[in-house]
Amino acid sequence: MVKQLLEKLDELIRIFKRSELPEVMDKTELARFLGVGINSVNNYIYADGFPYIKQPNMKNGYPKKAVQQWLDEQTKFYGR
């Protein structure tokens, strides 16, 4: 039971950390949002249809809501 409570607490902490990210993220923030390393972020940002905002005189930004929607659309389930 303690193990389950700790797992739930870890999940809540991850959700809280993701919610404090800005609405338009940079690569480092995107890595935190996805829960991957910065090198893995490139696999995502160069994937077909991955959302980004081209910002004048700045690096690209990645809108949190659009990224979540893209992830939801890319998610596949076994046996379905």
ROFI-121547 format. One record per atom (N, C-alpha, C): residue in one letter; atom name; x, y, z. Coordinates in steps of 0.02 Angstrom, whole numbers, plus 32768, in hexadecimal, padded with zeros to 4 digits. Example, Ala and Ser with C-alpha at 12.3 -4.5 7.8 and 13.67 -1.06 7.14 Angstrom:
# ROFI-121547
{aa=A	at=N	X=8294	Y=7EE4	Z=8186};
{aa=A	at=CA	X=8267	Y=7F1F	Z=8186};
{aa=A	at=C	X=8294	Y=7F5B	Z=8186};
{aa=S	at=N	X=8282	Y=7F90	Z=8162};
{aa=S	at=CA	X=82AC	Y=7FCB	Z=8165};
{aa=S	at=C	X=8285	Y=8002	Z=818A};
END
This chain:
# ROFI-121547
{aa=M	at=N	X=802A	Y=7FC4	Z=8000};
{aa=M	at=CA	X=8000	Y=8000	Z=8000};
{aa=M	at=C	X=802C	Y=803F	Z=8000};
{aa=V	at=N	X=8062	Y=803E	Z=8026};
{aa=V	at=CA	X=8090	Y=8077	Z=8028};
{aa=V	at=C	X=80AE	Y=8082	Z=7FE3};
{aa=K	at=N	X=80C0	Y=804C	Z=7FC1};
{aa=K	at=CA	X=80DC	Y=8051	Z=7F7E};
{aa=K	at=C	X=80AC	Y=8073	Z=7F4E};
{aa=Q	at=N	X=806C	Y=8061	Z=7F52};
{aa=Q	at=CA	X=8039	Y=807F	Z=7F27};
{aa=Q	at=C	X=8031	Y=80CA	Z=7F36};
{aa=L	at=N	X=8033	Y=80DB	Z=7F76};
{aa=L	at=CA	X=802E	Y=8122	Z=7F89};
{aa=L	at=C	X=806A	Y=814A	Z=7F6F};
{aa=L	at=N	X=80A6	Y=812D	Z=7F74};
{aa=L	at=CA	X=80E1	Y=814F	Z=7F5A};
{aa=L	at=C	X=80DE	Y=8157	Z=7F0F};
{aa=E	at=N	X=80C6	Y=8124	Z=7EEC};
{aa=E	at=CA	X=80BF	Y=8129	Z=7EA3};
{aa=E	at=C	X=808D	Y=8161	Z=7E91};
{aa=K	at=N	X=8056	Y=8164	Z=7EB5};
{aa=K	at=CA	X=8024	Y=8199	Z=7EA9};
{aa=K	at=C	X=8042	Y=81DD	Z=7EB7};
{aa=L	at=N	X=8068	Y=81E3	Z=7EEC};
{aa=L	at=CA	X=8088	Y=8223	Z=7EFD};
{aa=L	at=C	X=80B9	Y=8237	Z=7EC7};
{aa=D	at=N	X=80E1	Y=8208	Z=7EAE};
{aa=D	at=CA	X=810F	Y=8217	Z=7E76};
{aa=D	at=C	X=80E9	Y=822F	Z=7E39};
{aa=E	at=N	X=80B0	Y=820F	Z=7E2A};
{aa=E	at=CA	X=8088	Y=8223	Z=7DF1};
{aa=E	at=C	X=806D	Y=826A	Z=7DFA};
{aa=L	at=N	X=8056	Y=827B	Z=7E36};
{aa=L	at=CA	X=803D	Y=82BE	Z=7E43};
{aa=L	at=C	X=8074	Y=82F2	Z=7E3E};
{aa=I	at=N	X=80B0	Y=82E2	Z=7E54};
{aa=I	at=CA	X=80E9	Y=8310	Z=7E4F};
{aa=I	at=C	X=80F9	Y=831C	Z=7E06};
{aa=R	at=N	X=80FA	Y=82E7	Z=7DDD};
{aa=R	at=CA	X=8107	Y=82EF	Z=7D95};
{aa=R	at=C	X=80D2	Y=831C	Z=7D74};
{aa=I	at=N	X=8093	Y=8311	Z=7D86};
{aa=I	at=CA	X=805D	Y=833B	Z=7D6A};
{aa=I	at=C	X=8067	Y=8384	Z=7D7E};
{aa=F	at=N	X=8077	Y=8390	Z=7DBE};
{aa=F	at=CA	X=8082	Y=83D4	Z=7DD5};
{aa=F	at=C	X=80BC	Y=83F5	Z=7DB0};
{aa=K	at=N	X=80F4	Y=83D1	Z=7DA8};
{aa=K	at=CA	X=812E	Y=83ED	Z=7D85};
{aa=K	at=C	X=811D	Y=83FD	Z=7D3D};
{aa=R	at=N	X=80F5	Y=83D3	Z=7D1C};
{aa=R	at=CA	X=80E1	Y=83E0	Z=7CD7};
{aa=R	at=C	X=80B3	Y=841D	Z=7CD3};
{aa=S	at=N	X=8088	Y=8426	Z=7D06};
{aa=S	at=CA	X=8058	Y=845D	Z=7D03};
{aa=S	at=C	X=8079	Y=84A0	Z=7D0E};
{aa=E	at=N	X=80B4	Y=84A1	Z=7D2D};
{aa=E	at=CA	X=80D5	Y=84E1	Z=7D38};
{aa=E	at=C	X=8100	Y=84F8	Z=7CFC};
{aa=L	at=N	X=8103	Y=84CF	Z=7CC9};
{aa=L	at=CA	X=8127	Y=84E2	Z=7C8C};
{aa=L	at=C	X=8100	Y=8519	Z=7C67};
{aa=P	at=N	X=8122	Y=8544	Z=7C42};
{aa=P	at=CA	X=80FE	Y=8579	Z=7C1D};
{aa=P	at=C	X=80D5	Y=855B	Z=7BE4};
{aa=E	at=N	X=80A6	Y=8582	Z=7BCC};
{aa=E	at=CA	X=807A	Y=856B	Z=7B95};
{aa=E	at=C	X=80A1	Y=8560	Z=7B54};
{aa=V	at=N	X=80D6	Y=8587	Z=7B49};
{aa=V	at=CA	X=8102	Y=857C	Z=7B10};
{aa=V	at=C	X=8147	Y=856B	Z=7B2C};
{aa=M	at=N	X=815C	Y=852E	Z=7B1E};
{aa=M	at=CA	X=8199	Y=8513	Z=7B3D};
{aa=M	at=C	X=81D5	Y=8517	Z=7B0D};
{aa=D	at=N	X=8210	Y=851A	Z=7B2A};
{aa=D	at=CA	X=824D	Y=8513	Z=7B03};
{aa=D	at=C	X=8260	Y=84C9	Z=7B04};
{aa=K	at=N	X=8299	Y=84B6	Z=7AE5};
{aa=K	at=CA	X=82AC	Y=8470	Z=7AE1};
{aa=K	at=C	X=82B6	Y=8450	Z=7B26};
{aa=T	at=N	X=82D5	Y=8474	Z=7B53};
{aa=T	at=CA	X=82E2	Y=8459	Z=7B96};
{aa=T	at=C	X=82A0	Y=844C	Z=7BBB};
{aa=E	at=N	X=8272	Y=847B	Z=7BB6};
{aa=E	at=CA	X=8231	Y=8473	Z=7BD6};
{aa=E	at=C	X=8209	Y=843A	Z=7BB5};
{aa=L	at=N	X=820F	Y=8435	Z=7B73};
{aa=L	at=CA	X=81EE	Y=83FF	Z=7B4F};
{aa=L	at=C	X=8208	Y=83BC	Z=7B67};
{aa=A	at=N	X=8249	Y=83B6	Z=7B73};
{aa=A	at=CA	X=8266	Y=8378	Z=7B8C};
{aa=A	at=C	X=8247	Y=8366	Z=7BCF};
{aa=R	at=N	X=8240	Y=8398	Z=7BFB};
{aa=R	at=CA	X=8220	Y=838C	Z=7C3C};
{aa=R	at=C	X=81D8	Y=8376	Z=7C34};
{aa=F	at=N	X=81B5	Y=8397	Z=7C06};
{aa=F	at=CA	X=816E	Y=8388	Z=7BFA};
{aa=F	at=C	X=8166	Y=8340	Z=7BE1};
{aa=L	at=N	X=8193	Y=832B	Z=7BB4};
{aa=L	at=CA	X=818F	Y=82E8	Z=7B98};
{aa=L	at=C	X=81AE	Y=82B3	Z=7BC6};
{aa=G	at=N	X=81D5	Y=82CA	Z=7BF6};
{aa=G	at=CA	X=81F6	Y=829B	Z=7C23};
{aa=G	at=C	X=822F	Y=8275	Z=7C02};
{aa=V	at=N	X=8251	Y=8297	Z=7BD3};
{aa=V	at=CA	X=828A	Y=8279	Z=7BB0};
{aa=V	at=C	X=82C5	Y=82A7	Z=7BB4};
{aa=G	at=N	X=82FF	Y=828E	Z=7B9E};
{aa=G	at=CA	X=833B	Y=82B7	Z=7B9B};
{aa=G	at=C	X=8339	Y=82E6	Z=7B60};
{aa=I	at=N	X=8363	Y=8319	Z=7B63};
{aa=I	at=CA	X=8365	Y=834C	Z=7B2F};
{aa=I	at=C	X=8376	Y=832D	Z=7AEA};
{aa=N	at=N	X=83A0	Y=82F9	Z=7AE9};
{aa=N	at=CA	X=83B1	Y=82DA	Z=7AA9};
{aa=N	at=C	X=8374	Y=82B7	Z=7A8A};
{aa=S	at=N	X=8349	Y=829B	Z=7AB3};
{aa=S	at=CA	X=830D	Y=8279	Z=7A9A};
{aa=S	at=C	X=82D9	Y=82AB	Z=7A7F};
{aa=V	at=N	X=82DD	Y=82E9	Z=7A95};
{aa=V	at=CA	X=82AD	Y=831B	Z=7A7E};
{aa=V	at=C	X=82B1	Y=8323	Z=7A32};
{aa=N	at=N	X=82ED	Y=831D	Z=7A16};
{aa=N	at=CA	X=82F4	Y=8324	Z=79CE};
{aa=N	at=C	X=82CC	Y=82EF	Z=79A8};
{aa=N	at=N	X=82C4	Y=82B4	Z=79C4};
{aa=N	at=CA	X=829B	Y=8280	Z=79A4};
{aa=N	at=C	X=8252	Y=8298	Z=799E};
{aa=Y	at=N	X=823D	Y=82BD	Z=79CF};
{aa=Y	at=CA	X=81F8	Y=82D6	Z=79CD};
{aa=Y	at=C	X=81F1	Y=8312	Z=799F};
{aa=I	at=N	X=821C	Y=8344	Z=79A7};
{aa=I	at=CA	X=8211	Y=8383	Z=7983};
{aa=I	at=C	X=8219	Y=837D	Z=7938};
{aa=Y	at=N	X=823C	Y=8348	Z=7921};
{aa=Y	at=CA	X=8243	Y=833F	Z=78D9};
{aa=Y	at=C	X=8212	Y=830B	Z=78BF};
{aa=A	at=N	X=81E4	Y=82F3	Z=78EA};
{aa=A	at=CA	X=81B1	Y=82C4	Z=78D4};
{aa=A	at=C	X=817C	Y=82E9	Z=78AB};
{aa=D	at=N	X=815D	Y=82C5	Z=787E};
{aa=D	at=CA	X=8129	Y=82E2	Z=7854};
{aa=D	at=C	X=80F1	Y=8302	Z=787D};
{aa=G	at=N	X=80E4	Y=8340	Z=7870};
{aa=G	at=CA	X=80AB	Y=8362	Z=788F};
{aa=G	at=C	X=80B5	Y=8379	Z=78D6};
{aa=F	at=N	X=80F3	Y=8375	Z=78F1};
{aa=F	at=CA	X=80FE	Y=838B	Z=7935};
{aa=F	at=C	X=80F4	Y=83D7	Z=7939};
{aa=P	at=N	X=80CC	Y=83EF	Z=7969};
{aa=P	at=CA	X=80BB	Y=8436	Z=796B};
{aa=P	at=C	X=80F4	Y=8462	Z=7986};
{aa=Y	at=N	X=80FE	Y=8499	Z=7964};
{aa=Y	at=CA	X=812E	Y=84CB	Z=797C};
{aa=Y	at=C	X=8117	Y=8510	Z=7965};
{aa=I	at=N	X=8132	Y=8542	Z=7985};
{aa=I	at=CA	X=8124	Y=8587	Z=7972};
{aa=I	at=C	X=8166	Y=85A6	Z=795F};
{aa=K	at=N	X=8168	Y=85C1	Z=7922};
{aa=K	at=CA	X=81A4	Y=85E4	Z=790B};
{aa=K	at=C	X=81A0	Y=862A	Z=7927};
{aa=Q	at=N	X=81D0	Y=863C	Z=7951};
{aa=Q	at=CA	X=81D0	Y=867C	Z=7972};
{aa=Q	at=C	X=8206	Y=86A9	Z=7953};
{aa=P	at=N	X=81F4	Y=86E4	Z=793D};
{aa=P	at=CA	X=8226	Y=8710	Z=791E};
{aa=P	at=C	X=8260	Y=871F	Z=794E};
{aa=N	at=N	X=829C	Y=871B	Z=7935};
{aa=N	at=CA	X=82D9	Y=872A	Z=795B};
{aa=N	at=C	X=82E1	Y=86FF	Z=799A};
{aa=M	at=N	X=82C0	Y=86C6	Z=799B};
{aa=M	at=CA	X=82C5	Y=869A	Z=79D5};
{aa=M	at=C	X=82C6	Y=8652	Z=79BC};
{aa=K	at=N	X=82D5	Y=8624	Z=79E9};
{aa=K	at=CA	X=82D1	Y=85DD	Z=79DA};
{aa=K	at=C	X=8287	Y=85C9	Z=79D6};
{aa=N	at=N	X=827A	Y=8590	Z=79B6};
{aa=N	at=CA	X=8235	Y=8578	Z=79B2};
{aa=N	at=C	X=8219	Y=856B	Z=79F7};
{aa=G	at=N	X=81D7	Y=8573	Z=79FD};
{aa=G	at=CA	X=81B4	Y=8564	Z=7A3B};
{aa=G	at=C	X=8185	Y=852A	Z=7A2E};
{aa=Y	at=N	X=8175	Y=8506	Z=7A63};
{aa=Y	at=CA	X=814A	Y=84CC	Z=7A5D};
{aa=Y	at=C	X=810E	Y=84D5	Z=7A8C};
{aa=P	at=N	X=80D3	Y=84E1	Z=7A6E};
{aa=P	at=CA	X=8097	Y=84EF	Z=7A98};
{aa=P	at=C	X=8081	Y=84B0	Z=7ABD};
{aa=K	at=N	X=807B	Y=84B6	Z=7AFE};
{aa=K	at=CA	X=806D	Y=847E	Z=7B2A};
{aa=K	at=C	X=802C	Y=8459	Z=7B16};
{aa=K	at=N	X=7FF6	Y=847E	Z=7B0B};
{aa=K	at=CA	X=7FB7	Y=845E	Z=7AFA};
{aa=K	at=C	X=7FBA	Y=8439	Z=7AB8};
{aa=A	at=N	X=7FDA	Y=8457	Z=7A86};
{aa=A	at=CA	X=7FDF	Y=8437	Z=7A44};
{aa=A	at=C	X=800C	Y=83F9	Z=7A48};
{aa=V	at=N	X=8041	Y=83FD	Z=7A70};
{aa=V	at=CA	X=806D	Y=83C3	Z=7A78};
{aa=V	at=C	X=8046	Y=838A	Z=7A99};
{aa=Q	at=N	X=801F	Y=8399	Z=7ACD};
{aa=Q	at=CA	X=7FF7	Y=8365	Z=7AED};
{aa=Q	at=C	X=7FC5	Y=8347	Z=7ABD};
{aa=Q	at=N	X=7FA5	Y=8371	Z=7A94};
{aa=Q	at=CA	X=7F75	Y=8358	Z=7A63};
{aa=Q	at=C	X=7F98	Y=832B	Z=7A30};
{aa=W	at=N	X=7FD3	Y=833F	Z=7A19};
{aa=W	at=CA	X=7FFA	Y=8317	Z=79E9};
{aa=W	at=C	X=800B	Y=82D3	Z=7A09};
{aa=L	at=N	X=8021	Y=82D3	Z=7A48};
{aa=L	at=CA	X=8030	Y=8295	Z=7A6A};
{aa=L	at=C	X=7FF2	Y=8268	Z=7A6F};
{aa=D	at=N	X=7FB9	Y=8286	Z=7A80};
{aa=D	at=CA	X=7F7B	Y=825F	Z=7A85};
{aa=D	at=C	X=7F6A	Y=823F	Z=7A42};
{aa=E	at=N	X=7F74	Y=8264	Z=7A0B};
{aa=E	at=CA	X=7F64	Y=824A	Z=79C9};
{aa=E	at=C	X=7F95	Y=8214	Z=79B3};
{aa=Q	at=N	X=7FD3	Y=8217	Z=79CC};
{aa=Q	at=CA	X=8006	Y=81E6	Z=79B9};
{aa=Q	at=C	X=8004	Y=81A6	Z=79E4};
{aa=T	at=N	X=7FE0	Y=81AA	Z=7A1B};
{aa=T	at=CA	X=7FDE	Y=8171	Z=7A4A};
{aa=T	at=C	X=7FB5	Y=8138	Z=7A2C};
{aa=K	at=N	X=7FD4	Y=80FD	Z=7A2D};
{aa=K	at=CA	X=7FB4	Y=80C1	Z=7A15};
{aa=K	at=C	X=7FAE	Y=8090	Z=7A50};
{aa=F	at=N	X=7F7B	Y=8067	Z=7A4D};
{aa=F	at=CA	X=7F6F	Y=8036	Z=7A82};
{aa=F	at=C	X=7F72	Y=7FF0	Z=7A66};
{aa=Y	at=N	X=7F90	Y=7FC4	Z=7A8A};
{aa=Y	at=CA	X=7F95	Y=7F7E	Z=7A75};
{aa=Y	at=C	X=7F4F	Y=7F5F	Z=7A72};
{aa=G	at=N	X=7F44	Y=7F38	Z=7A3E};
{aa=G	at=CA	X=7F05	Y=7F13	Z=7A38};
{aa=G	at=C	X=7EC9	Y=7F3C	Z=7A25};
{aa=R	at=N	X=7ED5	Y=7F7A	Z=7A0E};
{aa=R	at=CA	X=7E9B	Y=7FA4	Z=79FB};
{aa=R	at=C	X=7EA4	Y=7FBD	Z=79B4};
END
